[in-house]
Amino acid sequence: MNRNPIKQLAGETAIYGLSTVLARVLNFLFVPLYTRMLTTAEYGTATEFLAYIAILQVVLSMGLETGCFRFANKHDRPGQVFSSALSTITALSLLFLGVCFLFAKPIASGLNYTGYERCIVWFGAILAIDNFTSILFAKLRFEHKAFKFAVFKTIKIAGELTFNLLLFLVLPGYLRLHPDSFLGRYISPVPDFSYILLAIFLSCVLLMVLFVPQLCKKGVFGFHPALWKKMMRYSLPLMLAGLPGILNDFSDRILFRFLIPAPKVWQSELGIFQAGVKLAVLMTLFIQMFRFAAEPFFFAQAKEKQSRELYAKVLNYFTAFSVVVFLGVLLYIDVIGLILGRDFRAGISVLPIMLFGYLLLGMSFNVSIWYKLSEKTSMALYITCSGLLVTLVVNVLFMPRFGYVAAAWAHLFSYAVILGLNIVLGQKHDPVPYQWGRVGLYIGVGLAIWAITLILPVMPLVMKLSVHTMLILGYLFFIWRIERATLDLHR
């Protein structure tokens, strides 16, 4: 019996979404550990390494993950598609790992991390394994093995959590009691940024072990030159198109080193900034969950007569609930801020800016549906590059003077430009009757409520939280009344 394709899509989306959301939640759980066990500079150093990993993942994957889906669906032997991709990624990953291993000392010295050559090797191994397994995960998705995909992802996430806890909470005590242990040759006896990289590396090794049975099957590796050329011609432009987006998200982490050149100062600033950004996880989680549900929904509704009016309503609801998340984080910041270690709490100052920036980014996802439906996806590259240009200009001009606060504003201005371009171009190519007055009202009232909380007199914490809760409930009632009045008007 053939399965309903829409139900199958919805079910797989839920499974993939659950594993992704779980990864973000567990990643957030590391924040209290890191910001209490590490200095601001140590956390900043780890953040720089993770930014390099995020950017290089896009480069080293060469767009082949998407290329596999494209060619496996049109090729009579999809196994050849995946084997060619896996062989290509394996060769590139081994080459990259070899460079990191052979040149670990000069690379570490060039980054001013002399004595941490092992971290360069772990860094190379993380990228090599991640890119290698990305093709294996793509094959699971192609074969609709969503459950196996989610299980493997969850085991890796749980492994990373376990390794973090062992390294930070158990290992230092063990090394104090056993100073001659061989572990002391490879691992610092005092917690530092290398613990984060080592935990990720060990979780990647664990993931590789899970894939061993699949790698032992016949035909996993192969190379088909004619097919390979077609795949590379299709995939490499996708990599180039995705690069501005990831640079827009992570380039500021790299710029700290060059725009705040004082040793230790830039690392500390970066660590404080990253900790503040992490508190915006509720907004990013909401947007991520919305995207999993909304993207297939938008495409499914595209041919319906009232689809554009429906898209406008979706934006109204998305904006309203995003403002609720915005208020929920900021109005309870006295409690939420305790997640961070004391030395990192200065980063809370960037939280309103980042939250509002993410709100605009979520709105941009809504209105960017125009180029996906009208098949003008090349416009996405120009829009994203415009946002990246704003990010770079704002950081270069203002980061030397204002530090991590400039980085936060750069994100906000960049996301505002991306949203603005999507609105203007979308209305030109595929108009949607968005109710900008209502969207602006929802945002304006939310900002006004937040402003009110800033000028309220000092009061005991319980009373303060009670007042803030009433304000949020008042906002929800306001939204309900407007939407109810609209429904009554159309009956």
C-alpha positions as CSV (number, residue, x, y, z in Angstrom):
1,M,0.0,0.0,0.0
2,N,1.4,3.4,-1.0
3,R,1.8,5.9,1.8
4,N,0.2,9.3,1.5
5,P,3.2,11.5,0.4
6,I,2.0,14.5,2.4
7,K,1.6,12.4,5.6
8,Q,5.0,10.9,5.0
9,L,6.5,14.4,4.5
10,A,4.9,15.6,7.7
11,G,6.1,12.6,9.7
12,E,9.7,12.8,8.5
13,T,9.7,16.6,9.0
14,A,8.6,16.0,12.6
15,I,11.4,13.5,13.2
16,Y,14.1,15.6,11.6
17,G,12.9,18.6,13.4
18,L,12.9,16.9,16.7
19,S,16.5,15.8,16.4
20,T,17.6,19.3,15.3
21,V,15.7,21.0,18.1
22,L,17.1,18.5,20.6
23,A,20.6,19.3,19.4
24,R,20.0,23.0,20.0
25,V,18.6,22.4,23.4
26,L,21.4,20.2,24.6
27,N,23.9,22.6,23.1
28,F,22.3,25.4,25.2
29,L,22.7,23.2,28.3
30,F,26.5,23.5,27.9
31,V,26.3,27.2,28.5
32,P,26.0,27.1,32.3
33,L,28.9,24.6,32.3
34,Y,31.2,26.6,30.0
35,T,30.5,30.0,31.5
36,R,31.4,28.7,35.0
37,M,34.3,26.4,34.2
38,L,36.0,28.6,31.7
39,T,37.2,32.2,31.6
40,T,35.7,34.7,29.1
41,A,38.9,34.5,27.0
42,E,38.8,30.6,27.0
43,Y,35.2,30.6,25.9
44,G,36.0,33.2,23.2
45,T,38.8,31.0,21.9
46,A,36.4,28.0,21.6
47,T,33.9,30.3,19.8
48,E,36.5,31.2,17.2
49,F,37.3,27.6,16.5
50,L,33.6,26.7,16.2
51,A,33.1,29.7,13.8
52,Y,35.9,28.3,11.5
53,I,34.2,24.9,11.7
54,A,30.9,26.2,10.6
55,I,32.3,28.1,7.7
56,L,34.6,25.4,6.5
57,Q,31.8,22.8,6.7
58,V,30.1,24.7,3.8
59,V,33.3,24.8,1.8
60,L,34.4,21.2,2.3
61,S,31.0,19.7,1.7
62,M,31.1,21.3,-1.8
63,G,27.3,21.3,-2.0
64,L,27.3,17.6,-2.7
65,E,24.7,16.8,-0.1
66,T,22.1,18.6,-2.2
67,G,23.7,17.4,-5.3
68,C,23.1,13.8,-4.2
69,F,19.3,14.4,-3.8
70,R,19.2,16.0,-7.3
71,F,20.9,13.2,-9.1
72,A,19.8,10.2,-7.1
73,N,16.2,11.0,-8.0
74,K,16.9,11.1,-11.7
75,H,19.5,8.4,-12.0
76,D,18.6,4.7,-12.5
77,R,21.4,3.7,-10.1
78,P,21.2,6.1,-7.1
79,G,23.9,4.0,-5.4
80,Q,26.4,5.3,-7.9
81,V,25.5,8.9,-7.0
82,F,26.2,8.4,-3.3
83,S,29.3,6.3,-3.8
84,S,30.8,9.0,-6.1
85,A,30.0,11.7,-3.6
86,L,31.3,9.7,-0.7
87,S,34.6,9.0,-2.5
88,T,35.0,12.6,-3.3
89,I,34.3,13.8,0.2
90,T,36.5,11.1,1.6
91,A,39.5,12.2,-0.5
92,L,39.0,15.9,0.3
93,S,38.4,15.2,4.0
94,L,41.6,13.1,4.3
95,L,43.6,15.7,2.5
96,F,42.3,18.4,4.9
97,L,43.0,16.3,7.9
98,G,46.5,15.5,6.6
99,V,47.2,19.2,6.2
100,C,46.0,19.9,9.8
101,F,48.2,17.0,11.1
102,L,51.4,17.9,9.2
103,F,51.2,21.6,9.7
104,A,49.6,21.6,13.2
105,K,52.6,23.4,14.7
106,P,52.8,26.4,12.3
107,I,49.0,26.8,12.2
108,A,48.8,26.9,16.0
109,S,51.8,29.3,16.1
110,G,50.1,31.5,13.5
111,L,47.0,31.7,15.6
112,N,49.0,32.3,18.8
113,Y,47.9,29.0,20.2
114,T,51.4,27.5,20.6
115,G,51.3,24.4,22.7
116,Y,47.8,23.5,21.5
117,E,48.8,21.7,18.3
118,R,46.6,18.8,19.3
119,C,43.6,21.1,19.0
120,I,44.4,21.8,15.3
121,V,44.4,18.0,14.7
122,W,41.1,17.6,16.5
123,F,39.7,20.5,14.5
124,G,40.7,18.8,11.3
125,A,39.3,15.5,12.4
126,I,36.0,17.1,13.3
127,L,35.6,18.7,9.9
128,A,36.7,15.5,8.1
129,I,34.3,13.3,10.0
130,D,31.4,15.8,9.8
131,N,31.7,16.1,6.0
132,F,32.2,12.4,5.5
133,T,29.1,11.5,7.5
134,S,27.0,14.3,5.9
135,I,26.8,12.1,2.8
136,L,25.9,9.0,4.8
137,F,23.1,11.0,6.5
138,A,22.0,12.3,3.1
139,K,21.6,8.7,1.9
140,L,19.5,7.9,5.0
141,R,17.2,10.8,4.1
142,F,17.0,9.7,0.5
143,E,16.0,6.2,1.6
144,H,13.4,7.7,4.0
145,K,15.1,6.2,7.0
146,A,14.2,9.2,9.2
147,F,14.1,7.2,12.4
148,K,17.6,5.9,11.9
149,F,18.8,9.4,11.0
150,A,17.3,10.8,14.2
151,V,18.7,8.0,16.4
152,F,22.2,8.5,15.1
153,K,22.0,12.2,15.5
154,T,20.7,11.8,19.0
155,I,23.4,9.4,20.0
156,K,26.0,11.8,18.8
157,I,24.4,14.7,20.7
158,A,24.1,12.6,23.9
159,G,27.7,11.5,23.4
160,E,28.9,15.1,23.2
161,L,27.0,15.9,26.4
162,T,28.5,12.9,28.2
163,F,32.0,13.7,27.0
164,N,31.6,17.3,28.2
165,L,30.5,16.3,31.6
166,L,33.3,13.7,32.0
167,L,36.0,16.2,30.8
168,F,34.9,19.2,32.8
169,L,33.6,17.5,36.0
170,V,35.6,14.2,36.3
171,L,38.8,14.4,34.4
172,P,40.5,17.3,36.3
173,G,40.0,15.4,39.6
174,Y,41.3,12.2,38.1
175,L,44.4,13.9,36.8
176,R,45.1,15.4,40.2
177,L,45.0,12.0,41.8
178,H,46.9,10.3,38.9
179,P,49.5,12.9,37.7
180,D,51.4,10.2,35.8
181,S,48.5,9.1,33.7
182,F,49.0,9.0,30.0
183,L,45.9,11.2,29.5
184,G,47.9,14.1,30.9
185,R,50.1,14.0,27.8
186,Y,47.2,14.9,25.6
187,I,44.7,16.7,27.8
188,S,45.1,19.8,29.9
189,P,44.8,19.0,33.6
190,V,42.9,22.3,34.0
191,P,39.7,22.9,32.0
192,D,40.2,25.1,29.0
193,F,38.9,25.6,25.5
194,S,40.4,22.4,24.3
195,Y,37.9,20.4,26.3
196,I,35.1,21.7,24.1
197,L,36.9,20.6,20.9
198,L,37.9,17.3,22.4
199,A,34.3,16.5,23.4
200,I,33.1,17.3,19.8
201,F,35.9,15.2,18.3
202,L,35.0,12.2,20.5
203,S,31.3,12.5,19.6
204,C,32.3,12.4,15.9
205,V,34.4,9.3,16.5
206,L,31.3,7.7,18.2
207,L,29.2,8.6,15.2
208,M,31.7,7.0,12.8
209,V,31.5,3.8,14.8
210,L,27.7,3.8,14.3
211,F,28.2,4.0,10.6
212,V,30.8,1.1,10.4
213,P,28.2,-1.6,9.4
214,Q,26.9,0.6,6.5
215,L,30.5,1.3,5.4
216,C,31.2,-2.4,5.1
217,K,28.5,-2.9,2.5
218,K,29.5,-3.5,-1.1
219,G,29.5,-0.6,-3.4
220,V,29.6,2.1,-0.7
221,F,32.7,3.6,-2.3
222,G,33.0,4.1,-6.1
223,F,33.8,6.7,-8.7
224,H,32.0,7.3,-11.9
225,P,33.7,10.1,-13.9
226,A,30.9,11.2,-16.2
227,L,28.4,11.3,-13.4
228,W,30.9,13.0,-11.1
229,K,31.4,15.9,-13.5
230,K,27.7,16.5,-13.7
231,M,27.4,16.4,-10.0
232,M,30.2,18.8,-9.4
233,R,28.9,21.3,-12.0
234,Y,25.6,21.3,-10.1
235,S,26.9,21.2,-6.6
236,L,29.8,23.7,-6.5
237,P,27.6,26.7,-7.4
238,L,25.4,25.7,-4.5
239,M,28.4,25.8,-2.2
240,L,29.3,29.3,-3.4
241,A,25.7,30.4,-3.0
242,G,25.6,29.1,0.6
243,L,28.9,30.7,1.6
244,P,27.6,34.3,2.0
245,G,24.9,33.1,4.4
246,I,27.2,31.3,6.7
247,L,29.7,34.1,6.6
248,N,27.0,36.5,7.5
249,D,26.2,34.5,10.6
250,F,29.8,33.8,11.7
251,S,32.3,36.2,10.1
252,D,32.0,38.6,13.1
253,R,33.4,35.9,15.4
254,I,36.5,35.8,13.2
255,L,36.8,39.6,12.9
256,F,37.2,40.0,16.7
257,R,40.8,38.9,16.4
258,F,41.6,41.5,13.8
259,L,39.5,44.5,14.9
260,I,40.2,44.2,18.6
261,P,43.9,43.2,18.3
262,A,44.9,43.4,22.0
263,P,45.8,39.9,23.2
264,K,43.2,38.3,25.5
265,V,40.9,41.3,25.1
266,W,39.4,40.2,21.8
267,Q,39.0,36.7,23.2
268,S,37.2,37.9,26.3
269,E,35.0,40.2,24.3
270,L,34.1,37.3,22.0
271,G,33.4,35.0,24.9
272,I,31.0,37.5,26.5
273,F,29.3,38.2,23.2
274,Q,28.8,34.5,22.5
275,A,27.3,33.9,25.9
276,G,24.8,36.7,25.4
277,V,23.9,35.4,22.0
278,K,23.2,31.9,23.5
279,L,20.4,33.4,25.7
280,A,18.5,34.1,22.5
281,V,18.1,30.4,21.9
282,L,14.4,30.5,22.5
283,M,13.9,32.8,19.6
284,T,16.1,30.7,17.3
285,L,14.4,27.5,18.4
286,F,11.0,29.0,17.6
287,I,12.2,30.1,14.2
288,Q,13.8,26.7,13.5
289,M,10.6,24.8,14.5
290,F,8.5,27.2,12.4
291,R,10.7,26.6,9.4
292,F,10.4,22.8,9.6
293,A,6.6,23.2,9.5
294,A,6.2,26.2,7.3
295,E,8.4,25.4,4.3
296,P,6.5,22.2,3.2
297,F,3.3,24.1,4.0
298,F,4.1,27.0,1.8
299,F,4.9,24.8,-1.2
300,A,1.8,22.6,-0.6
301,Q,-0.5,25.7,-0.6
302,A,1.2,27.4,-3.5
303,K,-1.4,26.5,-6.1
304,E,-4.4,27.2,-3.9
305,K,-6.6,30.2,-4.9
306,Q,-6.2,32.0,-1.6
307,S,-2.6,31.0,-0.9
308,R,-1.2,34.6,-0.9
309,E,-3.8,35.7,1.6
310,L,-2.9,32.7,3.7
311,Y,0.8,33.6,3.6
312,A,-0.1,37.1,4.9
313,K,-2.0,35.6,7.8
314,V,0.9,33.3,8.6
315,L,3.2,36.3,8.9
316,N,0.8,38.0,11.3
317,Y,0.7,35.0,13.6
318,F,4.5,34.4,13.3
319,T,5.2,38.0,14.2
320,A,2.8,38.0,17.1
321,F,4.3,34.9,18.7
322,S,7.8,36.0,18.0
323,V,7.1,39.2,20.0
324,V,5.8,36.9,22.8
325,V,9.1,35.1,22.8
326,F,11.0,38.4,22.7
327,L,9.1,39.7,25.7
328,G,9.3,36.3,27.5
329,V,13.1,36.3,27.4
330,L,13.6,40.0,28.2
331,L,11.0,40.3,30.9
332,Y,12.3,37.3,32.8
333,I,16.0,38.1,32.2
334,D,16.6,38.4,36.0
335,V,16.1,34.7,36.1
336,I,17.3,33.6,32.7
337,G,20.5,35.6,33.1
338,L,21.5,33.4,36.0
339,I,22.2,30.7,33.4
340,L,25.5,32.6,32.7
341,G,28.5,32.6,34.9
342,R,29.0,36.0,36.7
343,D,31.9,37.1,34.4
344,F,29.7,36.6,31.3
345,R,26.6,38.5,32.4
346,A,27.7,41.7,30.7
347,G,26.8,39.9,27.5
348,I,23.1,40.3,28.4
349,S,23.4,43.8,27.0
350,V,23.3,42.5,23.5
351,L,20.3,40.3,24.1
352,P,17.5,42.8,23.1
353,I,19.4,43.6,19.9
354,M,20.0,40.0,18.9
355,L,16.4,38.9,19.8
356,F,15.0,41.7,17.6
357,G,17.5,40.8,14.8
358,Y,16.4,37.1,14.9
359,L,12.7,38.3,14.8
360,L,13.5,40.2,11.6
361,L,15.3,37.1,10.2
362,G,12.3,35.0,10.9
363,M,10.0,37.5,9.2
364,S,12.5,37.4,6.3
365,F,12.1,33.7,6.0
366,N,8.3,34.2,5.6
367,V,8.5,36.9,2.9
368,S,11.4,35.2,1.0
369,I,9.0,32.5,-0.1
370,W,8.5,34.6,-3.3
371,Y,11.9,33.6,-4.9
372,K,11.3,29.9,-4.0
373,L,7.9,29.8,-5.6
374,S,8.8,31.9,-8.6
375,E,12.0,29.9,-9.2
376,K,14.2,33.0,-8.9
377,T,16.5,31.4,-6.4
378,S,19.5,33.1,-7.8
379,M,18.2,36.3,-6.2
380,A,18.8,34.7,-2.8
381,L,22.6,35.1,-3.4
382,Y,22.4,38.8,-4.1
383,I,20.1,39.4,-1.1
384,T,22.4,37.4,1.2
385,C,25.5,39.1,-0.1
386,S,23.9,42.5,0.6
387,G,23.4,41.5,4.2
388,L,26.9,40.2,4.4
389,L,28.2,43.5,3.1
390,V,26.3,45.4,5.8
391,T,27.7,43.0,8.5
392,L,31.3,43.6,7.4
393,V,31.0,47.4,7.0
394,V,29.3,47.8,10.5
395,N,31.9,45.6,12.2
396,V,34.9,47.1,10.5
397,L,33.7,50.7,11.3
398,F,32.5,50.2,14.8
399,M,33.9,47.1,16.4
400,P,37.3,48.6,17.2
401,R,35.5,51.3,19.3
402,F,32.4,49.5,20.6
403,G,33.5,45.9,20.7
404,Y,30.9,43.1,20.9
405,V,28.0,45.6,21.0
406,A,28.9,46.6,17.4
407,A,28.7,42.9,16.4
408,A,25.2,42.7,17.7
409,W,24.1,45.8,15.8
410,A,25.7,44.5,12.7
411,H,23.5,41.4,12.8
412,L,20.4,43.6,13.4
413,F,21.1,45.9,10.5
414,S,22.1,43.0,8.2
415,Y,18.8,41.1,8.9
416,A,16.9,44.4,8.4
417,V,18.4,44.9,5.0
418,I,17.7,41.3,4.0
419,L,14.1,41.6,5.1
420,G,13.7,45.0,3.3
421,L,15.1,43.6,0.0
422,N,12.9,40.5,0.3
423,I,9.8,42.7,0.8
424,V,10.6,45.1,-2.1
425,L,11.6,42.3,-4.6
426,G,8.8,40.0,-3.5
427,Q,6.1,42.6,-4.1
428,K,7.6,43.1,-7.6
429,H,7.8,39.5,-8.7
430,D,5.2,37.7,-6.7
431,P,3.0,40.1,-4.6
432,V,1.5,38.9,-1.3
433,P,-1.0,41.2,0.5
434,Y,0.9,41.3,3.7
435,Q,-0.8,43.4,6.4
436,W,2.2,45.6,7.3
437,G,0.1,47.9,9.5
438,R,-0.9,45.0,11.7
439,V,2.6,43.5,11.7
440,G,4.0,46.9,12.7
441,L,1.3,47.2,15.4
442,Y,2.2,43.9,16.9
443,I,5.9,44.8,17.0
444,G,5.3,48.4,18.2
445,V,3.1,47.3,21.1
446,G,5.6,44.6,22.1
447,L,8.5,47.2,22.1
448,A,6.3,49.6,24.1
449,I,5.7,47.0,26.7
450,W,9.4,46.2,27.0
451,A,10.1,50.0,27.3
452,I,7.6,50.3,30.1
453,T,9.4,47.6,32.1
454,L,12.6,49.6,31.8
455,I,11.1,52.7,33.5
456,L,9.2,50.8,36.2
457,P,10.4,51.6,39.8
458,V,12.6,49.1,41.5
459,M,10.6,46.3,43.3
460,P,11.2,42.9,44.8
461,L,11.9,40.2,42.3
462,V,8.7,38.2,42.9
463,M,6.6,41.4,42.5
464,K,8.6,42.4,39.4
465,L,8.1,39.0,37.7
466,S,4.4,39.1,38.6
467,V,4.0,42.5,36.9
468,H,5.9,41.4,33.9
469,T,3.7,38.3,33.6
470,M,0.6,40.4,33.7
471,L,2.1,42.6,30.9
472,I,2.8,39.5,28.7
473,L,-0.8,38.2,29.4
474,G,-2.1,41.6,28.5
475,Y,-0.2,41.5,25.2
476,L,-1.6,38.0,24.4
477,F,-5.1,39.3,25.2
478,F,-4.4,42.3,22.8
479,I,-3.5,39.9,20.0
480,W,-6.5,37.7,20.7
481,R,-8.9,40.7,20.5
482,I,-7.5,41.9,17.2
483,E,-7.6,38.4,15.6
484,R,-11.1,37.8,17.0
485,A,-12.3,41.1,15.6
486,T,-10.9,40.2,12.2
487,L,-12.7,36.9,12.2
488,D,-16.0,38.5,13.2
489,L,-15.5,41.1,10.4
490,H,-15.2,38.4,7.8
491,R,-18.1,36.3,8.8
